Amino acid sequence: MLQRVPGNSTTYYSSDSLLLWTETADSFDESYPTEFLNTLTFNGVPDHELTIKVNTPVMLLRNLNPGLGLCNGTRIMITSLGDNYIKGNIMGGSYDTDEVVIPRIVLNMENSKWPFILKRRQFPVRLCYAMTINKSQGQMLEKVGIYLPELVLATANSMWEFQE
């Protein structure tokens, strides 16, 4: 989908390290090299490699400043890409069209199957061309496509309003 957007793409790579290590420090380099840490993915955490373009929609993955509308799930249209920041306009809600700056932040990821906590420094965003029903609630969208391969909403409990 990103290839269809005109313009040059920018790829940002995270800085990954271990915050807590339960084994001896000497065996770290052999057991969990940085290349391995870069391949790890966690829900709600940006990947090691983030490729975006100006005029692409992204979703914020962390609460940065709720007072300015920068909450988990906020959609932002990218307007400018810097080395250490992303500028964009909030899409929808009380802060619609407000310009915001997103910095790189440190995210700590814990998973019970790993003997460490991964520390990843990356922009807390993900491309957002689709979203779940829960994330879309309360949104005012100009165009919507719905894909429901199975019945997920009971008619009696749902209220859908479509405007032309």
C-alpha positions in Angstrom: 0.0 0.0 0.0 2.8 2.4 0.8 4.3 2.0 -2.7 1.1 3.6 -4.1 1.7 6.8 -2.2 3.7 9.3 -4.3 7.0 10.5 -2.9 10.1 9.2 -1.3 9.9 6.9 1.7 12.0 7.2 4.8 13.1 4.2 6.8 13.8 4.5 10.5 15.6 1.8 12.4 15.2 1.3 16.1 18.0 1.1 18.7 17.5 -2.2 20.6 19.2 -3.3 23.8 18.6 -5.4 26.9 17.3 -3.7 30.0 17.4 -6.7 32.3 19.5 -9.8 31.8 19.1 -12.9 34.1 22.0 -14.9 32.9 25.7 -14.0 33.0 26.7 -11.0 31.0 29.5 -12.9 29.2 27.0 -15.1 27.3 24.8 -12.2 26.1 26.6 -11.5 22.9 26.5 -15.2 21.8 22.9 -15.9 22.9 21.1 -12.7 22.0 22.9 -10.5 19.4 21.5 -7.2 18.3 20.4 -8.7 15.0 18.2 -11.2 16.9 16.7 -8.4 19.1 15.8 -6.5 15.9 13.6 -9.3 14.7 11.4 -9.4 17.9 7.9 -8.1 17.5 5.4 -7.3 20.3 1.8 -6.1 20.2 1.5 -2.4 20.5 5.2 -1.8 19.9 6.7 -0.5 16.6 8.9 -2.8 14.6 12.6 -2.4 14.3 12.2 -1.1 10.8 9.6 1.7 10.2 9.1 2.8 6.6 6.8 5.8 6.1 6.1 8.7 3.6 4.7 12.1 3.8 0.9 12.0 3.3 0.5 8.5 4.9 -1.7 7.8 7.9 -0.2 6.4 11.1 -1.6 5.4 14.4 -0.1 6.3 17.7 0.8 3.3 19.8 1.4 5.1 23.2 -0.1 7.9 25.3 2.4 10.7 24.8 0.3 13.8 25.9 -3.5 13.3 26.3 -3.9 17.0 26.9 -2.8 17.6 23.3 -4.7 14.7 21.8 -1.7 12.4 21.6 -3.3 9.2 22.9 -3.0 5.5 22.0 -5.0 5.0 18.9 -4.9 8.6 17.6 -4.6 8.7 13.8 -2.1 11.2 12.4 -1.5 12.2 8.7 2.3 12.7 8.2 3.3 16.1 6.9 7.1 16.1 7.5 9.8 13.6 8.3 13.0 14.6 10.2 15.9 12.5 11.6 14.5 12.5 15.1 10.9 13.6 14.8 7.8 13.1 12.7 5.3 16.0 12.1 1.7 15.5 11.3 -1.9 16.5 11.7 -4.3 14.7 13.9 -7.2 13.1 12.0 -10.6 13.4 13.7 -11.8 14.0 17.2 -11.6 17.2 19.3 -8.0 17.8 18.0 -8.8 17.4 14.3 -6.1 19.0 12.1 -3.9 20.1 15.1 -0.3 19.9 14.1 1.8 17.6 16.4 5.4 16.5 16.6 6.1 12.9 17.5 9.6 12.1 19.0 11.4 8.8 19.2 10.8 7.3 22.6 12.1 4.3 24.6 9.7 1.4 24.9 10.3 -1.5 27.3 8.9 -4.8 26.2 8.5 -7.8 28.4 7.6 -11.3 27.4 7.5 -14.3 29.8 9.3 -16.5 27.2 12.4 -14.4 27.1 14.8 -14.0 30.1 15.1 -10.2 29.5 13.3 -7.0 28.9 13.9 -5.5 25.5 14.5 -1.8 25.4 13.6 -0.3 21.9 14.0 3.3 20.9 11.7 4.1 18.0 8.8 6.3 16.9 5.7 5.0 18.6 3.6 4.8 15.4 2.5 2.2 12.9 1.0 2.6 9.4 -2.8 2.8 9.6 -4.7 1.9 6.5 -7.0 -0.4 8.4 -8.3 -0.6 12.0 -10.4 -2.9 14.2 -14.0 -2.2 15.0 -13.0 -1.2 18.5 -10.4 1.4 17.3 -13.0 2.9 14.8 -15.7 3.6 17.4 -16.5 7.3 17.6 -14.6 8.1 14.4 -16.0 10.4 11.7 -14.7 9.1 8.4 -15.3 10.4 4.9 -15.0 7.0 3.2 -15.2 3.5 4.8 -14.7 0.0 3.5 -15.9 -2.8 5.7 -14.7 -6.4 5.4 -16.6 -8.9 7.6 -15.9 -12.5 6.5 -18.0 -13.7 9.5 -20.9 -12.3 11.4 -19.3 -10.2 14.2 -22.2 -7.9 15.2 -25.7 -8.9 16.3 -28.2 -6.7 14.5 -30.3 -6.0 17.6 -27.3 -4.8 19.5 -25.8 -2.7 16.8 -26.6 0.7 15.5 -25.0 1.7 12.2 -25.4 5.1 10.7 -24.1 5.7 7.2 -24.3 9.1 5.7 -23.8 9.9 2.0 
